[in-house]
Amino acid sequence: MNSRPAPARENHCGAGRRGEDHALAFLASQGFHLLHRNYRHGRGEIDLIMEDPGKVLVFVEVKANRTRSSGHPLERIDGRKIRQLQRLAQRYCWQSGQEDRDMRFDVVGVDLSEDGAPAQVEHIANAFLPDGANYFPTR
């Protein structure tokens, strides 16, 4: 009889936090600088607010999967989420006095492996347009 306890299954929030950690490390390795993590207003949140090497303000949505059965992480961003991110970005810019900066919206998808290491990190710069139209690459 095996006396070893079964490993605890990571919850949704833990996986999201781990995905953000991997996304942050990846972007930092590309020369991005973190300005704010988990910016919240009301019910919304922007995962990462960063400055790219060209000094562009970048609002980053991170999507993490523990398994591939959930589909590709980037497929889970809908029009409602895009509009929410745009409103939050406007609020952030207004609060921080950065309304006149060049900015964009990026998405980082992280497929997490069973042992906690990222199986894959995918960064899409300019993932959607300010008017809510998206242009994710077709698969």
PyMOL CGO cylinders between C-alpha atoms (Angstrom):
from pymol import cmd
from pymol.cgo import CYLINDER

trace = [
    CYLINDER, 0.00, 0.00, 0.00, 1.38, 3.42, -0.94, 0.3, 1, 1, 1, 1, 1, 1,
    CYLINDER, 1.38, 3.42, -0.94, 1.56, 5.77, 2.05, 0.3, 1, 1, 1, 1, 1, 1,
    CYLINDER, 1.56, 5.77, 2.05, 2.61, 8.81, 0.06, 0.3, 1, 1, 1, 1, 1, 1,
    CYLINDER, 2.61, 8.81, 0.06, -0.10, 11.52, -0.12, 0.3, 1, 1, 1, 1, 1, 1,
    CYLINDER, -0.10, 11.52, -0.12, -1.34, 12.52, -3.54, 0.3, 1, 1, 1, 1, 1, 1,
    CYLINDER, -1.34, 12.52, -3.54, 0.18, 15.79, -4.77, 0.3, 1, 1, 1, 1, 1, 1,
    CYLINDER, 0.18, 15.79, -4.77, -2.03, 18.81, -4.19, 0.3, 1, 1, 1, 1, 1, 1,
    CYLINDER, -2.03, 18.81, -4.19, -3.65, 20.14, -7.34, 0.3, 1, 1, 1, 1, 1, 1,
    CYLINDER, -3.65, 20.14, -7.34, -2.78, 23.76, -7.97, 0.3, 1, 1, 1, 1, 1, 1,
    CYLINDER, -2.78, 23.76, -7.97, -5.78, 26.08, -7.96, 0.3, 1, 1, 1, 1, 1, 1,
    CYLINDER, -5.78, 26.08, -7.96, -6.69, 28.58, -10.66, 0.3, 1, 1, 1, 1, 1, 1,
    CYLINDER, -6.69, 28.58, -10.66, -5.17, 31.56, -8.80, 0.3, 1, 1, 1, 1, 1, 1,
    CYLINDER, -5.17, 31.56, -8.80, -1.91, 29.75, -8.14, 0.3, 1, 1, 1, 1, 1, 1,
    CYLINDER, -1.91, 29.75, -8.14, -1.56, 28.79, -11.79, 0.3, 1, 1, 1, 1, 1, 1,
    CYLINDER, -1.56, 28.79, -11.79, -2.33, 32.37, -12.84, 0.3, 1, 1, 1, 1, 1, 1,
    CYLINDER, -2.33, 32.37, -12.84, 0.29, 33.76, -10.48, 0.3, 1, 1, 1, 1, 1, 1,
    CYLINDER, 0.29, 33.76, -10.48, 2.86, 31.26, -11.72, 0.3, 1, 1, 1, 1, 1, 1,
    CYLINDER, 2.86, 31.26, -11.72, 2.00, 32.16, -15.32, 0.3, 1, 1, 1, 1, 1, 1,
    CYLINDER, 2.00, 32.16, -15.32, 2.50, 35.85, -14.53, 0.3, 1, 1, 1, 1, 1, 1,
    CYLINDER, 2.50, 35.85, -14.53, 5.87, 35.06, -12.93, 0.3, 1, 1, 1, 1, 1, 1,
    CYLINDER, 5.87, 35.06, -12.93, 7.02, 33.27, -16.10, 0.3, 1, 1, 1, 1, 1, 1,
    CYLINDER, 7.02, 33.27, -16.10, 5.66, 36.03, -18.35, 0.3, 1, 1, 1, 1, 1, 1,
    CYLINDER, 5.66, 36.03, -18.35, 7.41, 38.70, -16.27, 0.3, 1, 1, 1, 1, 1, 1,
    CYLINDER, 7.41, 38.70, -16.27, 10.72, 36.82, -16.37, 0.3, 1, 1, 1, 1, 1, 1,
    CYLINDER, 10.72, 36.82, -16.37, 10.39, 36.34, -20.14, 0.3, 1, 1, 1, 1, 1, 1,
    CYLINDER, 10.39, 36.34, -20.14, 9.60, 40.02, -20.81, 0.3, 1, 1, 1, 1, 1, 1,
    CYLINDER, 9.60, 40.02, -20.81, 12.37, 41.20, -18.47, 0.3, 1, 1, 1, 1, 1, 1,
    CYLINDER, 12.37, 41.20, -18.47, 14.81, 39.05, -20.45, 0.3, 1, 1, 1, 1, 1, 1,
    CYLINDER, 14.81, 39.05, -20.45, 13.66, 40.94, -23.56, 0.3, 1, 1, 1, 1, 1, 1,
    CYLINDER, 13.66, 40.94, -23.56, 14.50, 44.32, -21.96, 0.3, 1, 1, 1, 1, 1, 1,
    CYLINDER, 14.50, 44.32, -21.96, 11.06, 45.24, -20.59, 0.3, 1, 1, 1, 1, 1, 1,
    CYLINDER, 11.06, 45.24, -20.59, 10.82, 47.13, -17.28, 0.3, 1, 1, 1, 1, 1, 1,
    CYLINDER, 10.82, 47.13, -17.28, 7.97, 46.43, -14.82, 0.3, 1, 1, 1, 1, 1, 1,
    CYLINDER, 7.97, 46.43, -14.82, 5.95, 49.51, -13.83, 0.3, 1, 1, 1, 1, 1, 1,
    CYLINDER, 5.95, 49.51, -13.83, 2.99, 47.86, -12.10, 0.3, 1, 1, 1, 1, 1, 1,
    CYLINDER, 2.99, 47.86, -12.10, 1.78, 44.33, -11.39, 0.3, 1, 1, 1, 1, 1, 1,
    CYLINDER, 1.78, 44.33, -11.39, -1.87, 43.44, -10.92, 0.3, 1, 1, 1, 1, 1, 1,
    CYLINDER, -1.87, 43.44, -10.92, -3.24, 46.97, -11.39, 0.3, 1, 1, 1, 1, 1, 1,
    CYLINDER, -3.24, 46.97, -11.39, -6.83, 46.87, -10.16, 0.3, 1, 1, 1, 1, 1, 1,
    CYLINDER, -6.83, 46.87, -10.16, -9.80, 49.15, -10.43, 0.3, 1, 1, 1, 1, 1, 1,
    CYLINDER, -9.80, 49.15, -10.43, -13.33, 48.02, -9.65, 0.3, 1, 1, 1, 1, 1, 1,
    CYLINDER, -13.33, 48.02, -9.65, -13.69, 44.44, -10.80, 0.3, 1, 1, 1, 1, 1, 1,
    CYLINDER, -13.69, 44.44, -10.80, -10.98, 44.62, -13.43, 0.3, 1, 1, 1, 1, 1, 1,
    CYLINDER, -10.98, 44.62, -13.43, -7.26, 43.96, -13.43, 0.3, 1, 1, 1, 1, 1, 1,
    CYLINDER, -7.26, 43.96, -13.43, -4.32, 44.43, -15.76, 0.3, 1, 1, 1, 1, 1, 1,
    CYLINDER, -4.32, 44.43, -15.76, -1.79, 41.69, -15.09, 0.3, 1, 1, 1, 1, 1, 1,
    CYLINDER, -1.79, 41.69, -15.09, 1.39, 43.59, -15.99, 0.3, 1, 1, 1, 1, 1, 1,
    CYLINDER, 1.39, 43.59, -15.99, 2.09, 47.17, -16.97, 0.3, 1, 1, 1, 1, 1, 1,
    CYLINDER, 2.09, 47.17, -16.97, 5.54, 47.46, -18.48, 0.3, 1, 1, 1, 1, 1, 1,
    CYLINDER, 5.54, 47.46, -18.48, 7.77, 49.71, -20.48, 0.3, 1, 1, 1, 1, 1, 1,
    CYLINDER, 7.77, 49.71, -20.48, 9.41, 48.15, -23.51, 0.3, 1, 1, 1, 1, 1, 1,
    CYLINDER, 9.41, 48.15, -23.51, 13.01, 48.91, -24.57, 0.3, 1, 1, 1, 1, 1, 1,
    CYLINDER, 13.01, 48.91, -24.57, 11.70, 51.69, -26.85, 0.3, 1, 1, 1, 1, 1, 1,
    CYLINDER, 11.70, 51.69, -26.85, 9.94, 53.38, -23.87, 0.3, 1, 1, 1, 1, 1, 1,
    CYLINDER, 9.94, 53.38, -23.87, 6.45, 52.37, -25.07, 0.3, 1, 1, 1, 1, 1, 1,
    CYLINDER, 6.45, 52.37, -25.07, 3.91, 51.76, -22.30, 0.3, 1, 1, 1, 1, 1, 1,
    CYLINDER, 3.91, 51.76, -22.30, 2.73, 48.14, -22.62, 0.3, 1, 1, 1, 1, 1, 1,
    CYLINDER, 2.73, 48.14, -22.62, -0.38, 46.68, -21.00, 0.3, 1, 1, 1, 1, 1, 1,
    CYLINDER, -0.38, 46.68, -21.00, 0.05, 42.91, -20.77, 0.3, 1, 1, 1, 1, 1, 1,
    CYLINDER, 0.05, 42.91, -20.77, -2.65, 40.29, -20.36, 0.3, 1, 1, 1, 1, 1, 1,
    CYLINDER, -2.65, 40.29, -20.36, -1.26, 36.92, -19.27, 0.3, 1, 1, 1, 1, 1, 1,
    CYLINDER, -1.26, 36.92, -19.27, -3.13, 33.69, -19.95, 0.3, 1, 1, 1, 1, 1, 1,
    CYLINDER, -3.13, 33.69, -19.95, -1.80, 30.49, -18.39, 0.3, 1, 1, 1, 1, 1, 1,
    CYLINDER, -1.80, 30.49, -18.39, -2.86, 26.88, -18.90, 0.3, 1, 1, 1, 1, 1, 1,
    CYLINDER, -2.86, 26.88, -18.90, -2.00, 23.98, -16.65, 0.3, 1, 1, 1, 1, 1, 1,
    CYLINDER, -2.00, 23.98, -16.65, -2.97, 21.54, -19.40, 0.3, 1, 1, 1, 1, 1, 1,
    CYLINDER, -2.97, 21.54, -19.40, -3.51, 21.75, -23.16, 0.3, 1, 1, 1, 1, 1, 1,
    CYLINDER, -3.51, 21.75, -23.16, -7.07, 20.42, -22.74, 0.3, 1, 1, 1, 1, 1, 1,
    CYLINDER, -7.07, 20.42, -22.74, -8.17, 23.99, -21.97, 0.3, 1, 1, 1, 1, 1, 1,
    CYLINDER, -8.17, 23.99, -21.97, -7.14, 25.06, -25.45, 0.3, 1, 1, 1, 1, 1, 1,
    CYLINDER, -7.14, 25.06, -25.45, -4.58, 27.68, -26.35, 0.3, 1, 1, 1, 1, 1, 1,
    CYLINDER, -4.58, 27.68, -26.35, -4.34, 30.43, -23.68, 0.3, 1, 1, 1, 1, 1, 1,
    CYLINDER, -4.34, 30.43, -23.68, -4.62, 33.21, -26.25, 0.3, 1, 1, 1, 1, 1, 1,
    CYLINDER, -4.62, 33.21, -26.25, -7.99, 31.91, -27.45, 0.3, 1, 1, 1, 1, 1, 1,
    CYLINDER, -7.99, 31.91, -27.45, -9.58, 32.88, -24.13, 0.3, 1, 1, 1, 1, 1, 1,
    CYLINDER, -9.58, 32.88, -24.13, -9.51, 36.63, -24.67, 0.3, 1, 1, 1, 1, 1, 1,
    CYLINDER, -9.51, 36.63, -24.67, -12.89, 37.83, -25.86, 0.3, 1, 1, 1, 1, 1, 1,
    CYLINDER, -12.89, 37.83, -25.86, -14.33, 41.22, -26.79, 0.3, 1, 1, 1, 1, 1, 1,
    CYLINDER, -14.33, 41.22, -26.79, -15.53, 41.87, -23.24, 0.3, 1, 1, 1, 1, 1, 1,
    CYLINDER, -15.53, 41.87, -23.24, -12.04, 41.33, -21.85, 0.3, 1, 1, 1, 1, 1, 1,
    CYLINDER, -12.04, 41.33, -21.85, -10.50, 43.55, -24.52, 0.3, 1, 1, 1, 1, 1, 1,
    CYLINDER, -10.50, 43.55, -24.52, -12.91, 46.40, -23.70, 0.3, 1, 1, 1, 1, 1, 1,
    CYLINDER, -12.91, 46.40, -23.70, -12.24, 45.97, -19.98, 0.3, 1, 1, 1, 1, 1, 1,
    CYLINDER, -12.24, 45.97, -19.98, -8.47, 46.15, -20.52, 0.3, 1, 1, 1, 1, 1, 1,
    CYLINDER, -8.47, 46.15, -20.52, -8.84, 49.28, -22.65, 0.3, 1, 1, 1, 1, 1, 1,
    CYLINDER, -8.84, 49.28, -22.65, -10.94, 51.02, -19.96, 0.3, 1, 1, 1, 1, 1, 1,
    CYLINDER, -10.94, 51.02, -19.96, -8.44, 50.04, -17.25, 0.3, 1, 1, 1, 1, 1, 1,
    CYLINDER, -8.44, 50.04, -17.25, -5.53, 51.27, -19.38, 0.3, 1, 1, 1, 1, 1, 1,
    CYLINDER, -5.53, 51.27, -19.38, -7.26, 54.63, -19.84, 0.3, 1, 1, 1, 1, 1, 1,
    CYLINDER, -7.26, 54.63, -19.84, -7.80, 54.85, -16.07, 0.3, 1, 1, 1, 1, 1, 1,
    CYLINDER, -7.80, 54.85, -16.07, -4.17, 53.95, -15.37, 0.3, 1, 1, 1, 1, 1, 1,
    CYLINDER, -4.17, 53.95, -15.37, -2.90, 56.57, -17.82, 0.3, 1, 1, 1, 1, 1, 1,
    CYLINDER, -2.90, 56.57, -17.82, -5.17, 59.22, -16.36, 0.3, 1, 1, 1, 1, 1, 1,
    CYLINDER, -5.17, 59.22, -16.36, -4.17, 58.39, -12.76, 0.3, 1, 1, 1, 1, 1, 1,
    CYLINDER, -4.17, 58.39, -12.76, -0.45, 58.30, -13.54, 0.3, 1, 1, 1, 1, 1, 1,
    CYLINDER, -0.45, 58.30, -13.54, -0.41, 61.34, -15.86, 0.3, 1, 1, 1, 1, 1, 1,
    CYLINDER, -0.41, 61.34, -15.86, 0.70, 59.31, -18.87, 0.3, 1, 1, 1, 1, 1, 1,
    CYLINDER, 0.70, 59.31, -18.87, -2.15, 60.06, -21.30, 0.3, 1, 1, 1, 1, 1, 1,
    CYLINDER, -2.15, 60.06, -21.30, 0.22, 61.23, -24.05, 0.3, 1, 1, 1, 1, 1, 1,
    CYLINDER, 0.22, 61.23, -24.05, 2.53, 58.20, -24.10, 0.3, 1, 1, 1, 1, 1, 1,
    CYLINDER, 2.53, 58.20, -24.10, 2.78, 55.72, -26.92, 0.3, 1, 1, 1, 1, 1, 1,
    CYLINDER, 2.78, 55.72, -26.92, 1.13, 52.53, -25.71, 0.3, 1, 1, 1, 1, 1, 1,
    CYLINDER, 1.13, 52.53, -25.71, 0.02, 49.11, -26.85, 0.3, 1, 1, 1, 1, 1, 1,
    CYLINDER, 0.02, 49.11, -26.85, -1.68, 45.93, -25.65, 0.3, 1, 1, 1, 1, 1, 1,
    CYLINDER, -1.68, 45.93, -25.65, 0.30, 42.69, -25.60, 0.3, 1, 1, 1, 1, 1, 1,
    CYLINDER, 0.30, 42.69, -25.60, -0.71, 39.16, -24.65, 0.3, 1, 1, 1, 1, 1, 1,
    CYLINDER, -0.71, 39.16, -24.65, 1.56, 36.50, -23.19, 0.3, 1, 1, 1, 1, 1, 1,
    CYLINDER, 1.56, 36.50, -23.19, 0.37, 32.90, -23.23, 0.3, 1, 1, 1, 1, 1, 1,
    CYLINDER, 0.37, 32.90, -23.23, 2.06, 30.46, -20.89, 0.3, 1, 1, 1, 1, 1, 1,
    CYLINDER, 2.06, 30.46, -20.89, 1.56, 26.71, -21.07, 0.3, 1, 1, 1, 1, 1, 1,
    CYLINDER, 1.56, 26.71, -21.07, 2.60, 25.38, -17.66, 0.3, 1, 1, 1, 1, 1, 1,
    CYLINDER, 2.60, 25.38, -17.66, 4.03, 21.91, -17.39, 0.3, 1, 1, 1, 1, 1, 1,
    CYLINDER, 4.03, 21.91, -17.39, 3.21, 19.45, -14.63, 0.3, 1, 1, 1, 1, 1, 1,
    CYLINDER, 3.21, 19.45, -14.63, 6.47, 20.14, -12.75, 0.3, 1, 1, 1, 1, 1, 1,
    CYLINDER, 6.47, 20.14, -12.75, 6.00, 23.93, -12.71, 0.3, 1, 1, 1, 1, 1, 1,
    CYLINDER, 6.00, 23.93, -12.71, 8.36, 24.87, -15.54, 0.3, 1, 1, 1, 1, 1, 1,
    CYLINDER, 8.36, 24.87, -15.54, 6.84, 26.65, -18.52, 0.3, 1, 1, 1, 1, 1, 1,
    CYLINDER, 6.84, 26.65, -18.52, 6.33, 24.33, -21.44, 0.3, 1, 1, 1, 1, 1, 1,
    CYLINDER, 6.33, 24.33, -21.44, 6.00, 27.32, -23.73, 0.3, 1, 1, 1, 1, 1, 1,
    CYLINDER, 6.00, 27.32, -23.73, 5.85, 31.13, -23.49, 0.3, 1, 1, 1, 1, 1, 1,
    CYLINDER, 5.85, 31.13, -23.49, 4.35, 33.00, -26.42, 0.3, 1, 1, 1, 1, 1, 1,
    CYLINDER, 4.35, 33.00, -26.42, 4.43, 36.81, -26.61, 0.3, 1, 1, 1, 1, 1, 1,
    CYLINDER, 4.43, 36.81, -26.61, 2.21, 38.66, -29.06, 0.3, 1, 1, 1, 1, 1, 1,
    CYLINDER, 2.21, 38.66, -29.06, 2.92, 42.39, -29.29, 0.3, 1, 1, 1, 1, 1, 1,
    CYLINDER, 2.92, 42.39, -29.29, 0.01, 44.59, -30.40, 0.3, 1, 1, 1, 1, 1, 1,
    CYLINDER, 0.01, 44.59, -30.40, -2.34, 41.67, -29.76, 0.3, 1, 1, 1, 1, 1, 1,
    CYLINDER, -2.34, 41.67, -29.76, -5.44, 43.77, -30.32, 0.3, 1, 1, 1, 1, 1, 1,
    CYLINDER, -5.44, 43.77, -30.32, -6.34, 47.17, -31.65, 0.3, 1, 1, 1, 1, 1, 1,
    CYLINDER, -6.34, 47.17, -31.65, -7.63, 50.05, -29.53, 0.3, 1, 1, 1, 1, 1, 1,
    CYLINDER, -7.63, 50.05, -29.53, -11.08, 49.82, -31.16, 0.3, 1, 1, 1, 1, 1, 1,
    CYLINDER, -11.08, 49.82, -31.16, -11.53, 46.26, -29.84, 0.3, 1, 1, 1, 1, 1, 1,
    CYLINDER, -11.53, 46.26, -29.84, -10.85, 44.49, -33.12, 0.3, 1, 1, 1, 1, 1, 1,
    CYLINDER, -10.85, 44.49, -33.12, -8.41, 41.68, -32.59, 0.3, 1, 1, 1, 1, 1, 1,
    CYLINDER, -8.41, 41.68, -32.59, -5.95, 40.19, -34.97, 0.3, 1, 1, 1, 1, 1, 1,
    CYLINDER, -5.95, 40.19, -34.97, -4.64, 37.08, -33.30, 0.3, 1, 1, 1, 1, 1, 1,
    CYLINDER, -4.64, 37.08, -33.30, -2.85, 34.92, -35.82, 0.3, 1, 1, 1, 1, 1, 1,
    CYLINDER, -2.85, 34.92, -35.82, -4.99, 32.09, -37.13, 0.3, 1, 1, 1, 1, 1, 1,
    CYLINDER, -4.99, 32.09, -37.13, -3.85, 28.63, -36.18, 0.3, 1, 1, 1, 1, 1, 1,
]
cmd.load_cgo(trace, "trace")
